[in-house]
Amino acid sequence: MRIVNALAVTLVIVGALNWGLVAIAKFDLVAEIFALSFGETNAVTRIVYGLVGLAGVYCLWALVERRGRVSAESRNPATTH
């Protein structure tokens, strides 16, 4: 799971940085990496964007799951996982 978590966080950071660059500098890092113009996509960039989106969903799920566990442990401190 550590590898999946690290990969998901890395993809979310890449996505966040890409959106920040789009907002600040009108620069699409993913498109640039694949030699495309700003806003242009192809099958590979759509896969990258899709993976970033899935990583975001995974991170959200992991955050909610962890928060639920922490909340349950605080209600019942004798329980160990």
Backbone as a printed PyTorch tensor [residue, N CA C, xyz], in Angstrom:
tensor([[[  0.8140,  -1.2010,   0.0000],
         [  0.0000,   0.0000,   0.0000],
         [  0.8550,   1.2620,   0.0000]],

        [[  2.0480,   1.1950,   0.5920],
         [  2.8920,   2.3880,   0.6290],
         [  3.2290,   2.8790,  -0.7710]],

        [[  3.4610,   1.9660,  -1.6910],
         [  3.7970,   2.3510,  -3.0660],
         [  2.6010,   3.0240,  -3.7220]],

        [[  1.4170,   2.4630,  -3.5310],
         [  0.2010,   3.0510,  -4.1060],
         [ -0.0220,   4.4420,  -3.5240]],

        [[  0.1430,   4.5820,  -2.2120],
         [ -0.0340,   5.8930,  -1.5840],
         [  0.9600,   6.9050,  -2.1330]],

        [[  2.2320,   6.5090,  -2.2470],
         [  3.2610,   7.4150,  -2.7600],
         [  2.9760,   7.8030,  -4.2070]],

        [[  2.5710,   6.8520,  -5.0180],
         [  2.2490,   7.1330,  -6.4120],
         [  1.0540,   8.0770,  -6.5090]],

        [[  0.0300,   7.8150,  -5.7150],
         [ -1.1630,   8.6680,  -5.7390],
         [ -0.8280,  10.0930,  -5.3240]],

        [[ -0.0650,  10.2400,  -4.2610],
         [  0.3030,  11.5840,  -3.8000],
         [  1.1570,  12.2880,  -4.8510]],

        [[  2.0720,  11.5730,  -5.4640],
         [  2.9180,  12.1560,  -6.5110],
         [  2.0620,  12.6510,  -7.6780]],

        [[  1.1150,  11.8410,  -8.1100],
         [  0.2400,  12.2430,  -9.2170],
         [ -0.6290,  13.4360,  -8.8370]],

        [[ -1.1110,  13.4730,  -7.6160],
         [ -1.9220,  14.6110,  -7.1700],
         [ -1.0680,  15.8830,  -7.1480]],

        [[  0.1720,  15.7770,  -6.7000],
         [  1.0650,  16.9340,  -6.6900],
         [  1.3480,  17.4030,  -8.1200]],

        [[  1.6140,  16.4730,  -9.0240],
         [  1.8360,  16.8290, -10.4320],
         [  0.6100,  17.5460, -10.9850]],

        [[ -0.5640,  17.0130, -10.6980],
         [ -1.7970,  17.6480, -11.1700],
         [ -1.9890,  19.0350, -10.5860]],

        [[ -1.7160,  19.1750,  -9.3000],
         [ -1.8610,  20.4830,  -8.6560],
         [ -0.8790,  21.4940,  -9.2370]],

        [[  0.3700,  21.0660,  -9.4100],
         [  1.3640,  21.9620, -10.0040],
         [  0.9840,  22.3380, -11.4360]],

        [[  0.4830,  21.3720, -12.1920],
         [  0.0770,  21.6510, -13.5660],
         [ -1.0520,  22.6880, -13.5910]],

        [[ -2.0650,  22.5100, -12.7420],
         [ -3.1680,  23.4740, -12.7020],
         [ -2.6960,  24.8380, -12.2160]],

        [[ -1.7550,  24.8530, -11.2730],
         [ -1.1980,  26.1230, -10.8300],
         [ -0.4760,  26.8410, -11.9540]],

        [[  0.3050,  26.0940, -12.7280],
         [  1.0000,  26.6860, -13.8770],
         [  0.0120,  27.1680, -14.9410]],

        [[ -1.0500,  26.4280, -15.1390],
         [ -2.0730,  26.8510, -16.1050],
         [ -2.6780,  28.1820, -15.6550]],

        [[ -2.9810,  28.2960, -14.3730],
         [ -3.6150,  29.5120, -13.8530],
         [ -2.6640,  30.7100, -13.8550]],

        [[ -1.4250,  30.4740, -13.4450],
         [ -0.4800,  31.5820, -13.2800],
         [  0.1960,  31.9710, -14.5910]],

        [[  0.5980,  30.9760, -15.3720],
         [  1.4450,  31.2650, -16.5310],
         [  0.8870,  30.7800, -17.8710]],

        [[ -0.3440,  30.2750, -17.8750],
         [ -0.9080,  29.7010, -19.1010],
         [  0.0770,  28.7000, -19.7150]],

        [[  0.6010,  27.8270, -18.8640],
         [  1.5840,  26.8270, -19.2780],
         [  1.0860,  25.4640, -18.8420]],

        [[  0.8850,  24.5750, -19.7940],
         [  0.4050,  23.2200, -19.5240],
         [  1.6110,  22.2810, -19.5400]],

        [[  2.0990,  21.9280, -18.3460],
         [  3.3010,  21.1070, -18.2190],
         [  3.1270,  19.7500, -18.8820]],

        [[  1.9900,  19.1120, -18.6970],
         [  1.7640,  17.7900, -19.2880],
         [  1.8000,  17.8800, -20.8070]],

        [[  1.1260,  18.8620, -21.3700],
         [  1.1480,  19.0400, -22.8280],
         [  2.5680,  19.3090, -23.3040]],

        [[  3.3020,  20.1270, -22.5800],
         [  4.6840,  20.4560, -22.9570],
         [  5.5710,  19.2160, -22.9430]],

        [[  5.4160,  18.3770, -21.9290],
         [  6.2220,  17.1530, -21.8380],
         [  6.0120,  16.2700, -23.0630]],

        [[  4.7880,  16.2510, -23.5770],
         [  4.4830,  15.4130, -24.7290],
         [  4.4640,  16.2090, -26.0350]],

        [[  5.1530,  17.3510, -26.0550],
         [  5.3440,  18.1860, -27.2550],
         [  4.0340,  18.6090, -27.8970]],

        [[  3.0730,  19.0020, -27.0670],
         [  1.7870,  19.4930, -27.5620],
         [  1.6250,  20.9610, -27.1970]],

        [[  0.6990,  21.6170, -27.8490],
         [  0.3920,  23.0080, -27.5330],
         [ -0.4890,  23.0780, -26.2960]],

        [[ -0.5450,  24.2650, -25.7020],
         [ -1.3760,  24.5000, -24.5250],
         [ -2.8130,  24.0440, -24.7890]],

        [[ -3.3260,  23.1920, -23.9050],
         [ -4.6920,  22.7170, -24.0140],
         [ -4.9060,  21.5740, -24.9830]],

        [[ -3.9210,  21.2520, -25.7650],
         [ -4.0330,  20.1590, -26.7350],
         [ -3.8620,  18.8270, -26.0000]],

        [[ -4.6080,  17.8240, -26.4280],
         [ -4.4980,  16.5000, -25.8050],
         [ -4.3370,  15.4290, -26.8730]],

        [[ -3.8220,  14.3010, -26.4390],
         [ -3.8030,  13.0960, -27.2570],
         [ -4.0790,  11.9290, -26.3110]],

        [[ -3.9780,  10.7300, -26.7970],
         [ -4.3180,   9.5650, -25.9690],
         [ -3.4300,   9.4870, -24.7260]],

        [[ -2.1530,   9.7710, -24.8660],
         [ -1.2160,   9.6740, -23.7380],
         [ -1.5270,  10.7290, -22.6780]],

        [[ -1.7560,  11.9740, -23.0940],
         [ -2.0440,  13.0120, -22.1010],
         [ -3.3790,  12.7580, -21.4150]],

        [[ -4.3550,  12.2260, -22.1500],
         [ -5.6350,  11.8990, -21.5170],
         [ -5.4560,  10.7930, -20.4790]],

        [[ -4.5670,   9.8580, -20.7410],
         [ -4.2640,   8.8140, -19.7510],
         [ -3.6330,   9.4510, -18.5120]],

        [[ -2.6690,  10.3470, -18.7290],
         [ -2.0310,  11.0320, -17.5950],
         [ -3.0730,  11.7990, -16.7950]],

        [[ -3.9110,  12.5750, -17.4780],
         [ -4.9480,  13.3360, -16.7710],
         [ -5.9180,  12.4000, -16.0420]],

        [[ -6.2460,  11.2870, -16.6580],
         [ -7.1270,  10.3130, -16.0220],
         [ -6.4930,   9.7130, -14.7770]],

        [[ -5.2020,   9.3990, -14.8550],
         [ -4.4970,   8.8550, -13.6870],
         [ -4.4210,   9.8800, -12.5620]],

        [[ -4.2150,  11.1410, -12.9170],
         [ -4.2100,  12.2020, -11.9000],
         [ -5.5840,  12.2850, -11.2320]],

        [[ -6.6370,  12.2080, -12.0200],
         [ -7.9920,  12.2330, -11.4570],
         [ -8.2640,  11.0460, -10.5520]],

        [[ -7.8690,   9.8590, -10.9890],
         [ -8.0480,   8.6680, -10.1520],
         [ -7.2350,   8.7740,  -8.8620]],

        [[ -6.0300,   9.3330,  -8.9640],
         [ -5.2040,   9.5240,  -7.7720],
         [ -5.8820,  10.4800,  -6.7970]],

        [[ -6.5210,  11.5110,  -7.3150],
         [ -7.2600,  12.4420,  -6.4610],
         [ -8.4010,  11.7600,  -5.7400]],

        [[ -9.1380,  10.9250,  -6.4570],
         [-10.2350,  10.1720,  -5.8390],
         [ -9.6880,   9.2190,  -4.7820]],

        [[ -8.5850,   8.5430,  -5.0930],
         [ -7.9650,   7.6250,  -4.1410],
         [ -7.5190,   8.3680,  -2.8810]],

        [[ -6.8620,   9.5260,  -3.0580],
         [ -6.4030,  10.2990,  -1.9000],
         [ -7.5770,  10.7820,  -1.0520]],

        [[ -8.6420,  11.1920,  -1.6920],
         [ -9.8410,  11.6010,  -0.9600],
         [-10.3940,  10.4340,  -0.1620]],

        [[-10.5110,   9.2680,  -0.8000],
         [-10.9930,   8.0720,  -0.1070],
         [-10.0890,   7.7240,   1.0770]],

        [[ -8.7700,   7.7590,   0.8640],
         [ -7.8190,   7.4240,   1.9250],
         [ -7.9380,   8.4100,   3.0810]],

        [[ -8.1290,   9.6810,   2.7800],
         [ -8.2780,  10.6930,   3.8210],
         [ -9.5380,  10.4510,   4.6440]],

        [[-10.6470,  10.1910,   3.9680],
         [-11.9090,   9.9250,   4.6690],
         [-11.7900,   8.6490,   5.4970]],

        [[-11.1900,   7.6190,   4.9290],
         [-10.9970,   6.3460,   5.6390],
         [-10.1470,   6.5470,   6.8880]],

        [[ -9.0540,   7.2650,   6.7420],
         [ -8.1620,   7.5140,   7.8800],
         [ -8.8560,   8.3430,   8.9360]],

        [[ -9.5890,   9.3360,   8.5080],
         [-10.3130,  10.1840,   9.4560],
         [-11.3440,   9.3790,  10.2340]],

        [[-12.0130,   8.4490,   9.5510],
         [-12.9870,   7.5880,  10.2170],
         [-12.3240,   6.6930,  11.2470]],

        [[-11.1460,   6.1520,  10.9140],
         [-10.4130,   5.2990,  11.8520],
         [ -9.9610,   6.0890,  13.0680]],

        [[ -9.4260,   7.2920,  12.8450],
         [ -8.9580,   8.1190,  13.9530],
         [-10.1230,   8.4930,  14.8510]],

        [[-11.2510,   8.8190,  14.2480],
         [-12.4320,   9.1670,  15.0180],
         [-12.9160,   7.9810,  15.8490]],

        [[-12.9340,   6.7870,  15.2590],
         [-13.3680,   5.5900,  15.9840],
         [-12.4070,   5.2720,  17.1200]],

        [[-11.1120,   5.4400,  16.9010],
         [-10.1250,   5.1700,  17.9470],
         [-10.2360,   6.1580,  19.0810]],

        [[-10.5780,   7.3970,  18.7850],
         [-10.7090,   8.4030,  19.8520],
         [-11.9430,   8.1490,  20.7100]],

        [[-12.9550,   7.5240,  20.1300],
         [-14.1550,   7.1580,  20.9110],
         [-13.9060,   5.9330,  21.7550]],

        [[-13.0110,   5.0380,  21.2940],
         [-12.7420,   3.7890,  21.9980],
         [-11.2330,   3.5620,  22.0240]],

        [[-10.5060,   4.2130,  22.9310],
         [ -9.0430,   4.1260,  22.9130],
         [ -8.4950,   2.7430,  23.2110]],

        [[ -9.2820,   1.8520,  23.7810],
         [ -8.7930,   0.5010,  24.0930],
         [ -8.6630,  -0.3430,  22.8470]],

        [[ -9.2960,   0.0280,  21.7530],
         [ -9.2490,  -0.7170,  20.5060],
         [ -7.9440,  -0.4520,  19.7900]],

        [[ -7.2590,  -1.4970,  19.3630],
         [ -6.0330,  -1.3430,  18.5800],
         [ -6.2230,  -1.9590,  17.2200]],

        [[ -5.5620,  -1.3960,  16.2220],
         [ -5.6680,  -1.9090,  14.8480],
         [ -4.3540,  -2.3630,  14.3620]]])
